Amino acid sequence: MILTEAANFFFFPKEVKMSNVPYMELGVGLANIFKILRVDYVWRLTYRDHPGVDRQGLRILMQVSF
């Protein structure tokens, strides 16, 4: 059972339809805000024509850096 689950780990679900075009996104961000936050603004460059797909987004990451 575990071997079967591990083998299926590397396959996309049947709902995901991808072509030979690689997935690409571009982003810009600010890090070390108050020494714990990172904020990134991200644009999707490929697969933008799929229904219900966000073309841009905001990522907020809390991290501790010394």
DSSP file (Angstrom, degrees, kcal/mol; ACC not computed):
  #  RESIDUE AA STRUCTURE BP1 BP2  ACC     N-H-->O    O-->H-N    N-H-->O    O-->H-N    TCO  KAPPA ALPHA  PHI   PSI    X-CA   Y-CA   Z-CA
    1    1 A M     >        0   0    0      0, 0.0     4,-1.9     0, 0.0     5,-0.2   0.000 360.0 360.0 360.0 -45.1    0.0    0.0    0.0
    2    2 A I  H  >  +     0   0    0      1,-0.2     4,-2.3     2,-0.2     5,-0.2   0.889 360.0  53.6 -66.1 -38.8    2.7    2.5    0.9
    3    3 A L  H  > S+     0   0    0      1,-0.2     4,-1.9     2,-0.2    -1,-0.2   0.878 108.0  50.3 -63.5 -38.6    4.7    1.6   -2.3
    4    4 A T  H  > S+     0   0    0      2,-0.2     4,-1.8     1,-0.2    -1,-0.2   0.908 110.5  49.0 -66.6 -42.7    1.6    2.3   -4.4
    5    5 A E  H  X S+     0   0    0     -4,-1.9     4,-0.7     1,-0.2    -2,-0.2   0.895 111.1  50.3 -64.5 -39.8    1.0    5.7   -2.8
    6    6 A A  H >< S+     0   0    0     -4,-2.3     3,-0.5     1,-0.2     4,-0.4   0.878 109.0  51.4 -66.7 -37.3    4.7    6.7   -3.3
    7    7 A A  H >< S+     0   0    0     -4,-1.9     3,-0.6     1,-0.2    -1,-0.2   0.861 110.6  48.6 -67.8 -35.4    4.5    5.7   -7.0
    8    8 A N  H >< S+     0   0    0     -4,-1.8     3,-1.3     1,-0.2    -1,-0.2   0.570  90.2  84.3 -80.1  -9.6    1.4    7.9   -7.5
    9    9 A F  T << S+     0   0    0     -4,-0.7    -1,-0.2    -3,-0.5    -2,-0.2   0.825  88.1  51.5 -62.5 -32.7    3.0   10.8   -5.7
   10   10 A F  T <  S+     0   0    0     -3,-0.6     2,-0.3    -4,-0.4    -1,-0.3   0.421  93.4  88.4 -89.7   1.4    4.8   12.0   -8.9
   11   11 A F  S <  S-     0   0    0     -3,-1.3     3,-0.1    -4,-0.1    -3,-0.0  -0.793  76.8-120.9-102.1 143.3    1.7   12.0  -11.2
   12   12 A F        -     0   0    0     -2,-0.3    -2,-0.1     1,-0.1    -1,-0.0  -0.462  37.7 -98.7 -72.8 150.8   -0.6   14.9  -11.7
   13   13 A P    >   -     0   0    0      0, 0.0     3,-1.4     0, 0.0    -1,-0.1  -0.297  35.1-109.6 -61.9 158.3   -4.3   14.4  -10.9
   14   14 A K  T 3  S+     0   0    0      1,-0.3    -2,-0.1    -3,-0.1     0, 0.0   0.755 116.6  64.1 -63.9 -24.0   -6.5   13.7  -13.9
   15   15 A E  T 3  S+     0   0    0      2,-0.0     2,-0.6     1,-0.0    -1,-0.3   0.730  84.5  87.5 -72.2 -21.5   -8.1   17.1  -13.5
   16   16 A V    <   -     0   0    0     -3,-1.4     2,-0.6     2,-0.0    -4,-0.1  -0.699  59.0-172.9 -84.8 119.4   -4.8   18.9  -14.3
   17   17 A K        +     0   0    0     -2,-0.6     2,-0.3     0, 0.0    -3,-0.1  -0.932  11.4 168.5-116.0 108.5   -4.2   19.3  -18.0
   18   18 A M        -     0   0    0     -2,-0.6     2,-0.1     1,-0.0    -2,-0.0  -0.882  15.7-157.8-119.4 151.6   -0.8   20.6  -18.9
   19   19 A S        -     0   0    0     -2,-0.3    -1,-0.0     2,-0.3     0, 0.0  -0.231  47.5 -75.0-108.0-159.8    0.9   20.9  -22.3
   20   20 A N  S    S+     0   0    0     -2,-0.1    -2,-0.0     2,-0.1     0, 0.0   0.517 100.5 101.9 -79.5  -4.4    4.5   21.1  -23.4
   21   21 A V  S    S-     0   0    0      1,-0.1    -2,-0.3     3,-0.0     2,-0.1  -0.681  76.4-125.1 -80.3 127.4    4.7   24.7  -22.2
   22   22 A P        -     0   0    0      0, 0.0     2,-0.4     0, 0.0    -2,-0.1  -0.379  24.2-106.3 -71.5 151.6    6.4   25.1  -18.9
   23   23 A Y        +     0   0    0     -2,-0.1     2,-0.4    23,-0.1    24,-0.1  -0.639  46.7 179.6 -75.0 129.8    4.7   26.8  -16.0
   24   24 A M        +     0   0    0     -2,-0.4    21,-2.5    -3,-0.0    22,-1.3  -0.992  12.5 173.7-135.6 142.8    6.3   30.2  -15.4
   25   25 A E  E     -A   44   0A   0     -2,-0.4     2,-0.4    19,-0.2    19,-0.2  -0.975  16.3-148.4-142.1 157.6    5.6   33.0  -13.0
   26   26 A L  E     +A   43   0A   0     17,-2.8    17,-3.8    -2,-0.3     2,-0.3  -0.974  22.0 174.4-127.1 138.8    7.4   36.3  -12.2
   27   27 A G  E     -A   42   0A   0     -2,-0.4     2,-0.3    15,-0.3    15,-0.2  -0.966  21.5-161.2-146.0 160.8    7.5   38.0   -8.9
   28   28 A V  E     +A   41   0A   0     13,-2.2    13,-3.3    -2,-0.3     2,-0.3  -0.989  24.6 171.6-138.3 144.4    8.9   40.8   -6.9
   29   29 A G  E     -A   40   0A   0     -2,-0.3     2,-0.4    11,-0.3    11,-0.3  -0.957  31.7-128.2-152.3 167.8    9.1   41.0   -3.1
   30   30 A L  E     -A   39   0A   0      9,-2.8     9,-2.6    -2,-0.3     2,-0.3  -0.976  29.0-168.0-118.5 133.5   10.2   42.7    0.0
   31   31 A A  E     +     0   0A   0     -2,-0.4     7,-0.2     7,-0.2     4,-0.1  -0.797  58.3  32.8-120.0 163.1   12.0   40.7    2.7
   32   32 A N  E >   +     0   0A   0      5,-0.5     3,-0.7    -2,-0.3     2,-0.6   0.842  64.9 169.2  64.2  38.4   12.9   41.3    6.3
   33   33 A I  E >> S-A   37   0A   0      4,-2.4     4,-2.2     1,-0.3     3,-1.9  -0.740  82.5 -12.8 -80.0 120.3   10.0   43.6    7.2
   34   34 A F  T 34 S-     0   0    0     -2,-0.6    -1,-0.3     1,-0.3    -2,-0.1   0.721 118.6 -79.9  54.4  23.2   10.1   44.0   11.0
   35   35 A K  T <4 S+     0   0    0     -3,-0.7    30,-1.0     2,-0.2    -1,-0.3   0.538 130.0  61.0  65.2  10.2   12.6   41.1   10.8
   36   36 A I  T <4 S+     0   0    0     -3,-1.9    27,-3.2    28,-0.2     2,-0.3   0.515  86.2  73.6-136.5 -12.1    9.8   38.5   10.5
   37   37 A L  E  <  -AB  33  62A   0     -4,-2.2    -4,-2.4    25,-0.2    -5,-0.5  -0.812  43.3-175.0-116.1 149.9    7.8   39.2    7.3
   38   38 A R  E     - B   0  61A   0     23,-2.2    23,-3.0    -2,-0.3     2,-0.4  -0.994   8.9-166.2-135.2 134.1    8.3   38.8    3.6
   39   39 A V  E     -AB  30  60A   0     -9,-2.6    -9,-2.8    -2,-0.4     2,-0.4  -0.987   6.4-175.5-124.4 127.6    5.7   40.0    1.0
   40   40 A D  E     -AB  29  59A   0     19,-2.9    19,-3.1    -2,-0.4     2,-0.5  -0.966  16.1-153.7-123.6 138.7    5.8   38.9   -2.7
   41   41 A Y  E     -AB  28  58A   0    -13,-3.3   -13,-2.2    -2,-0.4     2,-0.4  -0.966  23.8-165.5-108.2 126.3    3.7   40.0   -5.6
   42   42 A V  E     -AB  27  57A   0     15,-2.8    15,-2.2    -2,-0.5     2,-0.4  -0.924  13.6-162.7-124.1 136.0    3.5   37.3   -8.3
   43   43 A W  E     -AB  26  56A   0    -17,-3.8   -17,-2.8    -2,-0.4     2,-0.5  -0.957  19.3-134.2-114.1 133.8    2.3   37.3  -11.9
   44   44 A R  E     -A   25   0A   0     11,-2.9   -19,-0.2    -2,-0.4     3,-0.1  -0.750  20.4-177.0 -84.0 129.0    1.5   34.1  -13.8
   45   45 A L        +     0   0    0    -21,-2.5     2,-0.3    -2,-0.5     3,-0.2   0.753  63.9  35.4 -99.5 -29.7    3.1   34.1  -17.2
   46   46 A T  S    S+     0   0    0    -22,-1.3    -1,-0.1     1,-0.2   -23,-0.1  -0.813 106.9  31.0-123.3 165.0    1.7   30.9  -18.7
   47   47 A Y  S    S+     0   0    0     -2,-0.3     3,-0.5     1,-0.1    -1,-0.2   0.870  70.6 140.5  56.4  41.1   -1.6   29.0  -18.4
   48   48 A R        +     0   0    0     -3,-0.2     5,-0.2     1,-0.2    -1,-0.1   0.624  56.7  66.5 -85.1 -14.4   -3.5   32.2  -18.0
   49   49 A D  S    S+     0   0    0      2,-0.1    -1,-0.2     3,-0.1     3,-0.1   0.426  71.3 111.9 -91.8   1.8   -6.4   31.2  -20.1
   50   50 A H  S >  S-     0   0    0     -3,-0.5     3,-1.3     1,-0.1     2,-0.1  -0.516  78.4-102.5 -74.2 142.2   -7.7   28.4  -17.8
   51   51 A P  T 3  S+     0   0    0      0, 0.0     3,-0.1     0, 0.0    -1,-0.1  -0.403 102.3  13.7 -67.8 137.5  -11.1   29.1  -16.2
   52   52 A G  T 3  S+     0   0    0      1,-0.3     2,-0.4    -2,-0.1    -3,-0.1   0.636  90.5 142.1  77.8  15.1  -10.9   30.2  -12.6
   53   53 A V    <   -     0   0    0     -3,-1.3     2,-0.4    -5,-0.2    -1,-0.3  -0.750  50.1-131.4 -93.9 132.5   -7.2   30.9  -12.6
   54   54 A D        -     0   0    0     -2,-0.4     3,-0.1     1,-0.1   -10,-0.0  -0.691  12.7-162.7 -78.5 129.3   -5.7   33.8  -10.7
   55   55 A R  S    S+     0   0    0     -2,-0.4   -11,-2.9     1,-0.1     2,-0.3   0.659  73.8  16.5 -87.3 -16.7   -3.4   35.7  -12.9
   56   56 A Q  E     +B   43   0A   0    -13,-0.2     2,-0.3     2,-0.0   -13,-0.2  -0.972  68.9 173.4-149.7 161.0   -1.7   37.5  -10.1
   57   57 A G  E     -B   42   0A   0    -15,-2.2   -15,-2.8    -2,-0.3     2,-0.5  -0.991  28.1-118.9-164.5 168.7   -1.4   37.2   -6.4
   58   58 A L  E     -B   41   0A   0     -2,-0.3     2,-0.5   -17,-0.2   -17,-0.2  -0.971  22.3-164.0-119.0 128.4    0.1   38.3   -3.1
   59   59 A R  E     -B   40   0A   0    -19,-3.1   -19,-2.9    -2,-0.5     2,-0.5  -0.950   2.4-169.1-114.3 132.1    2.2   35.9   -0.9
   60   60 A I  E     -B   39   0A   0     -2,-0.5     2,-0.4   -21,-0.2   -21,-0.2  -0.986   6.2-173.9-122.0 126.6    2.9   36.7    2.7
   61   61 A L  E     -B   38   0A   0    -23,-3.0   -23,-2.2    -2,-0.5     2,-0.6  -0.972  15.2-151.7-124.2 131.4    5.5   34.7    4.5
   62   62 A M  E     +B   37   0A   0     -2,-0.4     2,-0.3   -25,-0.2   -25,-0.2  -0.910  31.5 158.8-100.9 121.5    6.4   34.9    8.2
   63   63 A Q        -     0   0    0    -27,-3.2     2,-0.6    -2,-0.6   -31,-0.1  -0.991  36.7-133.2-142.8 149.0    9.9   33.8    8.8
   64   64 A V        +     0   0    0     -2,-0.3     2,-0.4   -32,-0.0   -28,-0.2  -0.908  29.5 176.6-104.1 123.3   12.5   34.4   11.6
   65   65 A S              0   0    0    -30,-1.0    -2,-0.0    -2,-0.6     0, 0.0  -0.976 360.0 360.0-128.9 144.0   15.9   35.4   10.4
   66   66 A F              0   0    0     -2,-0.4    -1,-0.1     0, 0.0    -2,-0.0   0.373 360.0 360.0-115.7 360.0   18.9   36.4   12.4
